[in-house]
Amino acid sequence: MNEVDEGRRSLYDDAWPDYVIQINNCIRNQFEVPVLFYVLTVLLYLLDAVTYLTLVLAWAFVLLRIGHAYVHTGTNYVPVRRKLFMASVFTTLGLFVLCVYAVLVG
């Protein structure tokens, strides 16, 4: 099909077709905010601070990220994708607040 520029593929993202770049960007995005989520959930567990609210926020984060990946690899409609991303950031912020509270209160 000659969709890939063989001379540029090892160093340049633009050597690949758009659908490959779209999937690659989605995978790359999964190593940004989710890493903070992983750290916070482990910290909350180690602090013995897992509550019903923690679980609700954690599951909301997971579902929002699944929705974000679905939109990102499908229609890639940025307004919806941005809302899902920001909602997942706010759930992570909520987990951060709970973590800080657990450290301060003990």
N, C-alpha and C positions, 0 to 999 in steps of 0.2 A: 504493500500500500504506500510505501515511502512517506509515511507521516512523520517519521523521526529523522532529524538532520543528524546523520551519523557522525559528522565531523565536529559537532558541537555538543553532543548528548552528555558527555562526561562532565562538562563544566558549566553548561548553561541551561537553565530551566526552559528558556524559550525554544529549545530544540525539540521539545516534546509537544504533542497535540494538546489542545485545551483541556480535554477530559482527563488526561493524565496529570496535568498541572493542578486541576481542581481537586482530584483525589489526594495528590501529594500535599497540597495546602491544608486539606482537612486533617490529614494524619499529623502534619507538623503542628497544627493548632491543638491537637490532643496532648501535646507536651508543654503547654503553657499553663493556663489556669488549673487544669486537673492536677498538676504536680503539687500545687499549694493545697488543693483539696486532700490529696493523699497524706501530706504532712500533718494537716490539721486533724484529720480523722484519727491518725495514729496517736497524736499528742492527746487528743480528748480521751482516747481509750486508755492510754498510760496514766493520765491524770484521774482516771475513774470518774469521768465527767460526762459519760454518755447518758443522755436523757431522751425522753420522748421528742422534745424539740430538736435535739441533735439528729435523731434518726429521720425526722421529717425533713429537715434541711438537707441532710445527706442524700436521701432518696429524691428530693426535688432536684438537687444538683445533677444526679445521675440521669434522671428523665429529661431535664433540660439539655444536657449535653448530647443525649441520644437524638433529641429533636433537632438540635443545632447541626449535628453531623448529617442527619437526614436531609435537612434543607440545603446544607453546604454541598452535598454530593448530588442533590437532585436539581431543583429549580434554581438554587443559589440566589434566591430573592433576598437581597441584602437587608431591607427593612425588617423582615421577619427574623432573619438570622441574627441581626443586631439585637433585637429584643430578647431572643433566647439566650444570646451570649451575655447580655447585661443582667438578665435574671439569674443566670448561673454565677456571675460574679457577685451579685448581692447575696446569694445563698452562701458563697464562700466567705464573704465578709461577715455574715451572721455566725458562721462557724468560728471565725477568728475572734469575734466578740465573746462567744461562749468560752473559747479557750483562754482568753485573757482573764475573763471572770473566774474561771476555775483556778488559774494560777494565783490571782489576787486573794480569793476567798479561801482557797486551800481545800 
